[in-house]
Amino acid sequence: MIRRLVTLLAGAAMLAGAPVQAQSLLRDAETESLFHDMSASIVTAAGLRPNDVQFALVNDGSINAFVVGGQTVYIHSGLIEAADNVNQVQGVIAHELGHIADGHVANADAGQKPAMAMYLLSMVLGIATAAAGGGAAGMGVMAAGQQAAMGHYLAFTRTQEATADASAIKYLKTAGISAKGMLTFFKVLQQQEYRYGTGNIDPFMQSHPLSGTRIATLEGDVKESPLYDKPIDSALQERFRRVKAKLLGYVADPKQTLNEYPDTDQSIYAHYARAYAYHKAGYPDKADAEAAALVKAKPDDPYFQEIVGQILLEAGRPKDALVPLRAAYEGTRSNPLIGTTYGHALIATENPANYDEAKRVLRVAVQRDDENPFAWFQLGTVYEATGDEARAALAGAEQASLTGDTATAAVRARMALAGLPKNSPDWIRAQDISMTSQDVIDKGKKKRR
């Protein structure tokens, strides 16, 4: 029972940690650029630096967003699908930034420790009661203690959530952005609660205040603000509609995408969604046609060039993919995600004449985004293809370290150390990975003894 409470408390504190582990992250250059641009002024208003705050899109259909430490905001794909406009997502981001700026994850112990103390005390009393001959009574004491401890902890988290709401309103006002979207999105969440029946929801056993309570608390201040009816940024809204369409095409069943964006719809959004849906469903000719329609509409749009190149590459035509991917790479000023795809295409041509360019592109990609395992894998591949075994081993160590394979990371790092010039930057990095990985391995051995 102690283990059960520890699990419950940890689950309440790190509620969003599980989805990151259980679900995949969706990396998309256009989406991440939108998140950064739509939130930059809010991040600044929160007293944080835009370059330090990262956004990650989680492939999960539920409506959720969360932080688990550090300065990364995780946003579920289901939230993007449920949002009507970019302002609603800005409100959600402002709330999550409230958790970061107020240090809520770091202060989780302030709620966990008192709850654990309450539970342990009930355990002692319950065991004593059972030992005195009252077995059923002892179990009752322990069950009541668990209920009280969880209630205490959830009250703590509800206070944090209310504080984050208040901080969000302040940040949005400072950034000159209406909080109307935040309010209307709470109403979307309220509809979700109605679906499950509010009569079955105990408000005192929730980690968040009920949406109706949040609306009632914030509505007056939000509506009285002179920013309330400020129009949504049209450029950001246009980008949001594109991202929402391509996301649906990527994550949803193709039948759902084609139902929402039938062939009669000739908008940019529809072409975008259908290009991904047809590509995903295995209709390359139709996917090519939709991508071609996008490029015809906006020839200089790097993200439209990206999808053309991506479809060609994944159809086994890397040579044909080079021109659009190069245009996408240059058009986004060497975006690391697009650079990784472009580098992959250069390698996939199996033409040694392309390998030097692949190395240059992929080195830039990992310098700008060193937490992309696939980029490290591609860099290791081209190093190996050009006979640079030491740097291939280092890239493999980086990839293994990112994916949690400490044993492989340690082995590959030692291989790199043996072949790299001593005290060079690459040699020092290999030494760091070797020492860190071996330390993790040694600690694991001690725990098993």
N, C-alpha and C positions, 0 to 999 in steps of 0.2 A: 504493500500500500504506500510505503514511503517512496518507492521507485515510481509508482503511478503518479503521485503528486508532483514529484520532481519533473516527470515528463510533461504533466499538464502545465506546470508553471513555465517550463522552458518553451513549451509550445505556444503559450500565450505571449511570452516575451519575444519569441522569434517566429511569430506566426507566418511571416513571409519568407522565412528561410527555406521551408520545405518546398515551395513551388520552384525556387531557383534550382534546387537539386533534382526535383522530380521532372521538371519541364525544361525544354530547351530554350536557349536565348536566340532571338531572331536578330541577326546583324544586317542592317540595311543602311547604306550611306545616306540616302535621301531622308529616311525617317529620323536617323540620329541628328542630321543637320537641322531638321525641323524642330526637334525637341530642344536642341541647343539655342536656336534663334528665338523660339517662342517663350523661352524661360529666362533668357539672359538678364533682362531688366528685373525680373522677380528674384533671381539669385542674388543680384547686387543689392536689392532692397533688403534681403535677408542677412546682409553682412557677409556674404560668401563671394568667392571668385568664380565667375562663369567657367574658366578653364579648369577649375578643380572639381566641378560638379559633373558627374557623368550620368547618362541615362541608358537603361537597358530595357529592351522589349522582351517580355516573357511570352512564350507560346502557350497561352492558357486562356480559354474562353470565358473564364469568370471575370466579373467586374471588380478589379482590385488594383491597388498600387501600394508600394511599401518601401521602407528602408530597413536595412539590417545592420547598419554600422557603416562607418566611412561616409563618403559623400556621393553615393550612387543611389539614384531613384529608379526603382524597378516598376515598370508599367505593364500590366497584362494586355495582351492583344484584345481580349474581350472588352476592356475598358474603351479602347479606341473604337471598336465596333459599336459600342453602346452610346458613345458621345455624339451629339448632334453638331457640335461646332468646336473650333479650336479654343474658344474661351472657357468651355467646360473643362477641357484638359488642363488649361492653365490654372484653373482653380484647384484641381487635384494636385498638380505639381506644387503649387504654393503651400498646400496643406502638408505635403511630404517634406518640403523644405523647412517647415515649422518644426518637424520632428528632428531634422538634422541640426538646425540652428539652436534649438533649445536643448540639445544633447539628450534626447529621450532614450535612445538605445543605450548610451553609455550609463544612464542613470537607472537602468532597469532593476538593478539590485535594490534600489530604495523601495521597490514594491515587492520583490521576490523574498527578501530576507524576513520581513515581518510576517508574510504569509506562511513561510516555511516554519518560523518559530511557533506560530499558532497551531500548525498541523502537528509538529513534533510534540508539543505540549498535550494535544488531544490524544496522541498515540500513547504517551506515558500514562495519562489518566485512564485510557481505555484498557491498556494492558493490566493496570492495577485493579481496575474493576473486574476484569475477566478473571484475574488470579484470585480475587475474593469470592469467586463463585458465580459472578454475574456475566456469563459469556455473552448472552444476547445484548445485555446493557453495555458491555465493553465495546462490542461492535458498533452499537449505536453511537457511543461517544466518539469513536474514531470516524465514523461516517459524517457526523455533525461537524467534527473538526475539519475534515476535508472540505465540506461545503462552505464553512466559514472562511477558511483560508483562501479558497478560490474566489469567493465573493469579495474578500478584502483586496486580492490582487486585481480583479477585474474593475473594481472601483478606482484603483490606482491608474489603470490603463485608460479608463473612460475620462479621467481628469486630464491625462496627457493628450487624448484626442481632442477634447474641448479646447485645450490650450493651443494645440496646433491649428485648430479652426480659427481662433482669434488671431494668431500670428499670420495666418494666410490672408485674412482680410486686411491686416496692416500692410503686408508686403505688396499686395495687389494695389492698394491705394497709393503707396509710395511709388510704385512703378507706373502709375497712371493707367491702370487696367481695371475695367469693371469687374466686380465680384458677382455679377448676375449669373455668369456661367457656373460658378461654384454653387450658388443657390439652386439653380435649375437642375444641376446634376444630383444634388441631394434628393430632389423630387424623383429623379430616375431611380435612385436607390430605394426610395420610399415605396415605389411601385413594386420593386422586388420583394420588399417586406410584406406588402399586401398579398403578393402571390402565395406566400407561405403562411399567411394568416397571422396578423399581429396579435391575435388573442392567444396564440401558442408561443409567443416570444416573451420570455422573462427579461425585462429591461435591466435587472440587476445581475444577470448572468451573461451579459454581453461585454465584449472587449471595447466596443464603441457605443456611444449614445445612439439611441434610435434616431433615424433620419428625421422624423417629425420633431423630435426635441431639438435637433441641430438647426432645423429650419426656423423653428420658433425663436431660438436664441439669437440667430444671426439676421433674420429677415428685416427687422427694423433698421439696424445700422446699414445694411446693404442697400436697401431701397432709398434711404435718406441721403446716400452719398451722391454728390453731383456727377460721379462717374457712372452711375447705375445704367443710364441709357446711352453711354458712349458706344458708338458703333464698333463692331468687331473689326480688327485689322483685316482688310480684304485680301491682302497678299498672303498673310498667314493662313487665312481661311481657305484660299485656293490651294495652297500647298497641303493643308490638312485633308481636303477632299481627295486629292491625288493619293496621298499616303493611305488613307482609309480604303480607297478602292483597290490599290495594289495589295494591301494587306489581306483584304477579303479574298482576292484571287489566289493568294499564296496559301492561306491557312484553311479556307473553307472547302467543302466538297464542291467540285466543279459545277454540279447541278444547281447548288444554291447560288453560286456566283452568276451563272447564266440566267437564273430566274430573276435575280436582282438587276442584272445588266444584260437584257436580251439584245439580240443582234440589231433590233430596230433602234437601239440607243447608240447614237454615233458621237457621243461626247468623249472628251479626253479621258474622263474617269472610266467610262465603260470600256474603251479600248484597252486601258491599263489593266483593269480587272480581268478582262477576257484573255489578254495576252498571257497572264500568269495561269489562269484557269486552263486554257487549252494546252499550254506547255506542261502543266502538271498532269493533265489527263492523257497526255501522249498523242496530241494532234499537232505535230510540228508545223504543217503547212498553215493551219489556222492561226497558230501562235505567231508565225512569221508575218502573216497578213496583218494581225492586230498591231504588232510591233512596228511594222512598216507604216501603218496609218499614223502612229504616234510621231515617228520621225518626219513624215510628210507634213504633219501639222506644225511641228516645231523642230526643224532640222538641227538647231544648235543646242537643244536641251541635252545636257550630258547624261541625265538619268534615262532618257529615252534611248540614247545610244547604248547605255549600259545594258538595258534589257535585250536589245538586238544582239549584242555580243554574247550575253549570258546564254541566250537560247541557242545560238550557233555553237558555242563552246560545249554546252551540255548535249547537243545533238551530234557531237563527234566531229565538228568542223572548226578546229582551233585556228587554222590559217585564215579562214574567212572572218573569224571573230576578232582578229587583231585590229583592223581599221576602226570599227565602232568602239572597241574597248579602249583603244588609244585616245580616241576623241573624248570618251567619257572621263578618262584619267586626266587628260590635260584640261578638260572643261571644269573639273572640280578641284583644280590645283593640287593634283597628286593625292587625292583622297586615299587613305590606306586600305579601306575595304575594296574599293574599285581597283587599286593598285595590286592587291592580292589576286583578284580575278584576272587582271591583265597579265601579271607575272605567270600565273597558272597557264594561261593560254599560250604565252611565249614558250614555256617549257613543253607543253603538250604538242607543239608542232614537231618536236623531236629534230629540230633544225639547229645544229650547234651555233649557227650564225646569230641566233636569237638569245643565246644563253647569257651573254654579257649584259644585254639590256634587262633580261629577267632578274639578274642579280642586283642591278642598280635599282630597279623598281621595287623589288622585295625588301632590299635593305632600308629604303625609305619607308616602306610600309611598316616594318617592325620597329623602326625608330619612332614613328608617330603613334603606333598602337602596338605596344610590346606584349599585349595580353591576348593575341589572336593565335591560337595553336595552329590553325590551318596555314597562316602566313609563315610561321616558323617551319612547318612541314615542307612547304613549297621552296623556301629558301634552302633548307637542307637538301632537297632533291636536286636543285640546280648546282649546289656546291659539289655534290657527289658526282653529278654528270660531268663536271669540269675537273674532276680529280682532286678537289680540295677536301680531303677526308677529315681533316681536323675541324674545319669550320662546319662541315656537314654534321659532325658529331656534336659540336656546340649547339647548332640549331636543333638537333634532336633532343639535346638535354633541355633546352628552353621549352620545347613542345611538351616533353614528358613532365617537366616541373609544373607547367600550367594545367595539365590534365590530372595531376595527383599521382602520377606513376613515379614515385621517388626512387625506386630501385633502378629503373631504366635511366632516370635523370642522373643518378650517381655514376653509373657505368659510362654513360655517354660523356659526362663531364670529364671523367678521368681519361677517356680516350682523347678528348680535345686537348687536355693539358699536356699530353705526351707529344702532340704535334704542333702546338702553337708556340710562337716566340715567347720566351719567358718574360713576364712583367708587361706584356702588351695588353691593351684594353680587353681584347678577346680572352687572353689567358687569365686575366684577373676575374673576368666574368665567369669563366669556366670553374675557377677555383671557388668562387662564391657559391655556385650551384652545387659543386661537389661537397663542400663543407656543410651547407644547409641540408642537402638531401641525406648525407650520412648521419647528421645529427638526428633527423627525423627517424631514420632507420634504427639507430641505436636506442632512442627513446622507446620505440615500439618493442624492441627486444626486451628491454627492462620491464615493461608492463606485462609481458607474457610470462616472465619468470615467477 
